[in-house]
């Protein structure tokens, strides 16, 4: 992840600030349940958000749909943009 934001010898974001605040920004912050449609898209090859998060997501987003795009990792939007766009279009066509 971090190397994706490193170009020509320069970080594209403030790494020291992220490092110092990692515990604050890395946790799941509970919010009231969102009882409206929501779409979660995940790359099938990504281990970033695994099935252990499923119950927590469903509690906070009970009307959510999930779509897994095979052959994509965490950067699913960059790796499979056409598949992501199809998924989003289907979701909004409801």
KOLFI-729571 format. One record per atom (N, C-alpha, C, CB): atom name; residue number from 0; x, y, z. Coordinates in nm, 3 decimals, decimal comma. Atoms other than C-alpha are relative to their C-alpha. Glycine has a CB too. Layout:
% KOLFI-729571
    a     k        px        py        pz
   CA   NUM         X         Y         Z
...
END
This chain:
% KOLFI-729571
    a     k        px        py        pz
    N     0     0,082    -0,120     0,000
   CA     0     0,000     0,000     0,000
    C     0     0,086     0,126     0,000
   CB     0    -0,093     0,000     0,121
    N     1    -0,081    -0,121    -0,009
   CA     1     0,262     0,255     0,101
    C     1     0,081     0,024    -0,126
   CB     1     0,092    -0,009     0,119
    N     2    -0,081    -0,019     0,120
   CA     2     0,475     0,192    -0,206
    C     2    -0,081     0,052    -0,117
   CB     2     0,067    -0,130    -0,038
    N     3     0,085    -0,056     0,106
   CA     3     0,179     0,279    -0,430
    C     3    -0,002     0,152     0,008
   CB     3    -0,143    -0,056     0,010
    N     4     0,003    -0,145    -0,020
   CA     4     0,208     0,631    -0,286
    C     4     0,139     0,061     0,001
   CB     4    -0,072     0,033     0,130
    N     5    -0,139    -0,047     0,005
   CA     5     0,583     0,667    -0,344
    C     5     0,037     0,018    -0,145
   CB     5     0,098    -0,100     0,072
    N     6    -0,036    -0,027     0,138
   CA     6     0,683     0,836    -0,668
    C     6     0,121     0,091    -0,007
   CB     6    -0,118     0,063    -0,075
    N     7    -0,118    -0,082     0,026
   CA     7     1,014     0,973    -0,789
    C     7     0,070     0,044     0,128
   CB     7    -0,038     0,121    -0,081
    N     8    -0,072    -0,029    -0,123
   CA     8     1,173     0,951    -0,445
    C     8    -0,076     0,083     0,101
   CB     8     0,124     0,068    -0,032
    N     9     0,079    -0,085    -0,088
   CA     9     0,888     1,133    -0,273
    C     9    -0,130    -0,069     0,040
   CB     9    -0,030     0,134    -0,068
    N    10     0,130     0,051    -0,045
   CA    10     0,592     1,026    -0,060
    C    10    -0,109     0,095    -0,046
   CB    10    -0,003    -0,017     0,155
    N    11     0,112    -0,081     0,044
   CA    11     0,256     1,149    -0,188
    C    11    -0,091     0,038     0,117
   CB    11    -0,080    -0,073    -0,105
    N    12     0,075    -0,040    -0,118
   CA    12     0,119     1,180     0,167
    C    12     0,097     0,005     0,118
   CB    12    -0,118    -0,098     0,029
    N    13    -0,086    -0,026    -0,115
   CA    13     0,257     1,265     0,510
    C    13     0,017    -0,127     0,084
   CB    13    -0,058     0,114     0,086
    N    14    -0,023     0,128    -0,067
   CA    14     0,398     0,931     0,629
    C    14     0,022     0,016     0,150
   CB    14     0,119    -0,071    -0,063
    N    15    -0,018    -0,013    -0,146
   CA    15     0,519     1,056     0,971
    C    15    -0,130     0,025     0,076
   CB    15     0,097     0,113     0,029
    N    16     0,128    -0,026    -0,067
   CA    16     0,172     1,187     1,059
    C    16    -0,084    -0,127     0,002
   CB    16    -0,076     0,114    -0,072
    N    17     0,074     0,126     0,004
   CA    17     0,010     0,861     0,945
    C    17     0,056    -0,099     0,101
   CB    17     0,003    -0,060    -0,141
    N    18    -0,065     0,093    -0,094
   CA    18     0,263     0,660     1,146
    C    18    -0,035     0,035     0,145
   CB    18     0,152     0,002    -0,019
    N    19     0,027    -0,044    -0,138
   CA    19     0,210     0,867     1,462
    C    19    -0,146    -0,019     0,040
   CB    19     0,037     0,147     0,015
    N    20     0,143     0,009    -0,030
   CA    20    -0,170     0,838     1,437
    C    20    -0,063    -0,130    -0,045
   CB    20    -0,073     0,114    -0,065
    N    21     0,051     0,125     0,057
   CA    21    -0,201     0,484     1,306
    C    21    -0,107    -0,066     0,088
   CB    21     0,114    -0,097    -0,021
    N    22     0,099     0,067    -0,086
   CA    22    -0,385     0,344     1,610
    C    22    -0,133     0,075     0,001
   CB    22     0,055    -0,012     0,143
    N    23     0,123    -0,079     0,002
   CA    23    -0,638     0,628     1,592
    C    23    -0,078    -0,021    -0,130
   CB    23     0,033     0,148     0,017
    N    24     0,069     0,006     0,129
   CA    24    -0,715     0,594     1,221
    C    24    -0,022    -0,141    -0,052
   CB    24     0,077     0,077    -0,101
    N    25     0,010     0,135     0,055
   CA    25    -0,687     0,218     1,177
    C    25    -0,117    -0,081     0,057
   CB    25     0,127    -0,074     0,026
    N    26     0,109     0,077    -0,061
   CA    26    -0,974     0,105     1,400
    C    26    -0,133     0,025    -0,066
   CB    26    -0,010     0,033     0,146
    N    27     0,136    -0,013     0,049
   CA    27    -1,336     0,055     1,313
    C    27    -0,076     0,089     0,096
   CB    27    -0,070    -0,140    -0,015
    N    28     0,074    -0,093    -0,084
   CA    28    -1,530     0,350     1,448
    C    28    -0,149    -0,027    -0,015
   CB    28     0,034     0,147    -0,037
    N    29     0,143     0,029     0,011
   CA    29    -1,890     0,250     1,529
    C    29    -0,081     0,125    -0,033
   CB    29    -0,051    -0,062     0,131
    N    30     0,093    -0,107     0,036
   CA    30    -2,162     0,462     1,378
    C    30    -0,141    -0,060     0,010
   CB    30     0,028     0,057    -0,145
    N    31     0,136     0,056    -0,002
   CA    31    -2,541     0,429     1,400
    C    31    -0,025    -0,081    -0,127
   CB    31    -0,105     0,113     0,013
    N    32     0,031     0,085     0,116
   CA    32    -2,682     0,164     1,168
    C    32    -0,054     0,084    -0,115
   CB    32    -0,101    -0,110     0,039
    N    33     0,047    -0,065     0,123
   CA    33    -2,739     0,280     0,811
    C    33    -0,098    -0,097    -0,064
   CB    33     0,120     0,037    -0,098
    N    34     0,104     0,091     0,047
   CA    34    -3,070     0,122     0,708
    C    34    -0,044     0,029    -0,142
   CB    34    -0,120     0,007     0,092
    N    35     0,026    -0,032     0,140
   CA    35    -3,047     0,224     0,345
    C    35     0,094    -0,084    -0,087
   CB    35     0,019     0,153    -0,028
    N    36    -0,087     0,080     0,086
   CA    36    -2,894     0,051     0,044
    C    36     0,145     0,048     0,005
   CB    36    -0,051     0,004    -0,143
    N    37    -0,144    -0,027     0,004
   CA    37    -2,515     0,030     0,044
    C    37     0,065    -0,113    -0,077
   CB    37     0,060     0,013     0,146
    N    38    -0,071     0,100     0,079
   CA    38    -2,271    -0,152    -0,180
    C    38     0,145    -0,007     0,047
   CB    38    -0,007     0,033    -0,151
    N    39    -0,139     0,025    -0,034
   CA    39    -1,943    -0,305    -0,070
    C    39     0,060    -0,084    -0,111
   CB    39     0,014    -0,072     0,139
    N    40    -0,069     0,071     0,107
   CA    40    -1,706    -0,411    -0,346
    C    40     0,138    -0,039     0,051
   CB    40     0,011     0,087    -0,130
    N    41    -0,127     0,052    -0,050
   CA    41    -1,406    -0,627    -0,269
    C    41     0,065    -0,084    -0,109
   CB    41    -0,020    -0,084     0,129
    N    42    -0,073     0,085     0,092
   CA    42    -1,136    -0,789    -0,479
    C    42     0,010    -0,140     0,058
   CB    42     0,140     0,057    -0,028
    N    43    -0,002     0,138    -0,046
   CA    43    -1,149    -1,167    -0,456
    C    43     0,135    -0,046     0,051
   CB    43    -0,044    -0,090    -0,109
    N    44    -0,135     0,038    -0,042
   CA    44    -0,771    -1,186    -0,411
    C    44     0,051     0,086     0,116
   CB    44     0,095     0,011    -0,117
    N    45    -0,041    -0,088    -0,109
   CA    45    -0,762    -0,924    -0,134
    C    45    -0,025    -0,065     0,135
   CB    45    -0,074     0,134    -0,009
    N    46     0,019     0,049    -0,137
   CA    46    -0,710    -1,025     0,226
    C    46    -0,023     0,117     0,095
   CB    46     0,123    -0,082     0,045
    N    47     0,013    -0,119    -0,083
   CA    47    -0,760    -0,669     0,349
    C    47    -0,128    -0,002     0,083
   CB    47     0,003     0,124    -0,086
    N    48     0,129     0,005    -0,070
   CA    48    -1,126    -0,715     0,442
    C    48    -0,054    -0,142    -0,017
   CB    48    -0,102     0,107    -0,057
    N    49     0,040     0,140     0,013
   CA    49    -1,193    -1,079     0,512
    C    49    -0,138    -0,025     0,062
   CB    49     0,104    -0,092     0,067
    N    50     0,135     0,034    -0,048
   CA    50    -1,509    -1,262     0,620
    C    50    -0,022     0,026     0,148
   CB    50    -0,028    -0,144    -0,028
    N    51     0,018    -0,027    -0,142
   CA    51    -1,443    -1,188     0,987
    C    51    -0,069     0,135     0,023
   CB    51     0,135    -0,003     0,072
    N    52     0,065    -0,130    -0,012
   CA    52    -1,576    -0,836     0,922
    C    52    -0,148    -0,005    -0,040
   CB    52     0,072     0,103    -0,086
    N    53     0,135     0,010     0,055
   CA    53    -1,902    -0,963     0,771
    C    53    -0,109     0,035     0,101
   CB    53    -0,023    -0,140    -0,053
    N    54     0,104    -0,026    -0,100
   CA    54    -2,111    -0,960     1,090
    C    54    -0,004     0,146     0,042
   CB    54     0,021    -0,089     0,122
    N    55    -0,005    -0,141    -0,040
   CA    55    -1,993    -0,613     1,192
    C    55    -0,057     0,089    -0,110
   CB    55     0,144     0,042     0,033
    N    56     0,054    -0,078     0,111
   CA    56    -2,071    -0,477     0,846
    C    56    -0,152    -0,013    -0,008
   CB    56     0,064    -0,044    -0,131
    N    57     0,145     0,020     0,008
   CA    57    -2,417    -0,632     0,845
    C    57    -0,075     0,067     0,115
   CB    57    -0,031    -0,148    -0,002
    N    58     0,064    -0,070    -0,112
   CA    58    -2,493    -0,484     1,188
    C    58    -0,012     0,149    -0,031
   CB    58     0,078    -0,021     0,130
    N    59     0,003    -0,143     0,027
   CA    59    -2,405    -0,135     1,071
    C    59    -0,066     0,035    -0,132
   CB    59     0,140     0,055     0,001
    N    60     0,060    -0,023     0,132
   CA    60    -2,534    -0,172     0,716
    C    60    -0,092    -0,118    -0,034
   CB    60     0,110     0,017    -0,109
    N    61     0,086     0,118     0,018
   CA    61    -2,826    -0,420     0,733
    C    61    -0,059    -0,014    -0,140
   CB    61    -0,111     0,004     0,099
    N    62     0,056     0,008     0,136
   CA    62    -2,948    -0,335     0,381
    C    62     0,110    -0,008    -0,106
   CB    62    -0,089     0,121    -0,027
    N    63    -0,114    -0,001     0,092
   CA    63    -2,602    -0,372     0,225
    C    63     0,002    -0,122    -0,091
   CB    63     0,129     0,005     0,078
    N    64    -0,032     0,107     0,093
   CA    64    -2,508    -0,579    -0,074
    C    64     0,152    -0,007    -0,010
   CB    64    -0,066     0,023    -0,141
    N    65    -0,144     0,016     0,018
   CA    65    -2,161    -0,719    -0,130
    C    65     0,025    -0,061    -0,137
   CB    65     0,063    -0,088     0,112
    N    66    -0,038     0,057     0,129
   CA    66    -1,994    -0,790    -0,460
    C    66     0,150    -0,026     0,004
   CB    66    -0,038     0,095    -0,119
    N    67    -0,141     0,039     0,004
   CA    67    -1,665    -0,978    -0,489
    C    67     0,040    -0,012    -0,146
   CB    67     0,026    -0,134     0,078
    N    68    -0,049     0,003     0,137
   CA    68    -1,470    -0,924    -0,809
    C    68     0,124    -0,087    -0,007
   CB    68     0,030     0,144    -0,052
    N    69    -0,109     0,095     0,011
   CA    69    -1,250    -1,218    -0,895
    C    69     0,118     0,055    -0,078
   CB    69    -0,049    -0,127    -0,064
    N    70    -0,120    -0,040     0,071
   CA    70    -0,893    -1,170    -1,009
    C    70     0,049     0,139     0,034
   CB    70    -0,023    -0,007    -0,145
    N    71    -0,042    -0,134    -0,042
   CA    71    -0,853    -0,839    -0,825
    C    71     0,041    -0,004     0,146
   CB    71    -0,113     0,104    -0,022
    N    72    -0,045    -0,012    -0,138
   CA    72    -0,672    -0,746    -0,508
    C    72    -0,067     0,117     0,068
   CB    72     0,152     0,014     0,006
    N    73     0,055    -0,111    -0,078
   CA    73    -0,722    -0,457    -0,268
    C    73    -0,031     0,122    -0,087
   CB    73     0,097     0,040     0,111
    N    74     0,021    -0,115     0,089
   CA    74    -0,695    -0,198    -0,547
    C    74    -0,094    -0,040    -0,114
   CB    74     0,136     0,052    -0,056
    N    75     0,094     0,056     0,097
   CA    75    -0,995    -0,352    -0,723
    C    75    -0,043     0,103    -0,104
   CB    75    -0,122    -0,056     0,071
    N    76     0,043    -0,105     0,094
   CA    76    -1,098    -0,020    -0,881
    C    76     0,106     0,028    -0,106
   CB    76    -0,030     0,129     0,077
    N    77    -0,108    -0,022     0,096
   CA    77    -0,757     0,010    -1,049
    C    77     0,027    -0,125    -0,084
   CB    77     0,128     0,043     0,072
    N    78    -0,031     0,125     0,068
   CA    78    -0,716    -0,357    -1,140
    C    78    -0,112    -0,048    -0,092
   CB    78     0,029    -0,107     0,102
    N    79     0,117     0,047     0,077
   CA    79    -1,069    -0,428    -1,270
    C    79    -0,104     0,112    -0,010
   CB    79    -0,062    -0,126     0,066
    N    80     0,093    -0,114     0,001
   CA    80    -1,230    -0,088    -1,342
    C    80    -0,132    -0,030    -0,070
   CB    80     0,066     0,117    -0,067
    N    81     0,125     0,030     0,070
   CA    81    -1,485    -0,226    -1,589
    C    81    -0,094    -0,084     0,086
   CB    81     0,029    -0,073    -0,131
    N    82     0,083     0,084    -0,088
   CA    82    -1,607    -0,489    -1,342
    C    82    -0,057     0,083     0,114
   CB    82     0,083    -0,117     0,056
    N    83     0,049    -0,088    -0,107
   CA    83    -1,635    -0,226    -1,067
    C    83    -0,113     0,087    -0,053
   CB    83     0,115     0,089     0,057
    N    84     0,102    -0,085     0,059
   CA    84    -1,831     0,002    -1,297
    C    84    -0,129    -0,078    -0,026
   CB    84     0,051     0,062    -0,130
    N    85     0,121     0,082     0,021
   CA    85    -2,070    -0,281    -1,392
    C    85    -0,073    -0,024     0,132
   CB    85     0,038    -0,135    -0,065
    N    86     0,060     0,025    -0,131
   CA    86    -2,127    -0,359    -1,026
    C    86    -0,072     0,124     0,052
   CB    86     0,108    -0,045     0,100
    N    87     0,061    -0,125    -0,047
   CA    87    -2,197     0,004    -0,940
    C    87    -0,125     0,033    -0,081
   CB    87     0,102     0,117    -0,009
    N    88     0,117    -0,028     0,085
   CA    88    -2,431     0,045    -1,236
    C    88    -0,117    -0,091     0,036
   CB    88     0,036    -0,017    -0,148
    N    89     0,107     0,092    -0,041
   CA    89    -2,628    -0,266    -1,136
    C    89    -0,061     0,043     0,133
   CB    89     0,054    -0,146     0,011
    N    90     0,048    -0,043    -0,131
   CA    90    -2,652    -0,137    -0,780
    C    90    -0,095     0,120    -0,013
   CB    90     0,119     0,035     0,091
    N    91     0,083    -0,119     0,013
   CA    91    -2,792     0,200    -0,885
    C    91    -0,121    -0,019    -0,090
   CB    91     0,083     0,113    -0,053
    N    92     0,116     0,029     0,085
   CA    92    -3,035     0,040    -1,130
    C    92    -0,114    -0,062     0,080
   CB    92     0,040    -0,093    -0,114
    N    93     0,103     0,064    -0,083
   CA    93    -3,230    -0,112    -0,838
    C    93    -0,128     0,079     0,003
   CB    93     0,051    -0,019     0,141
END
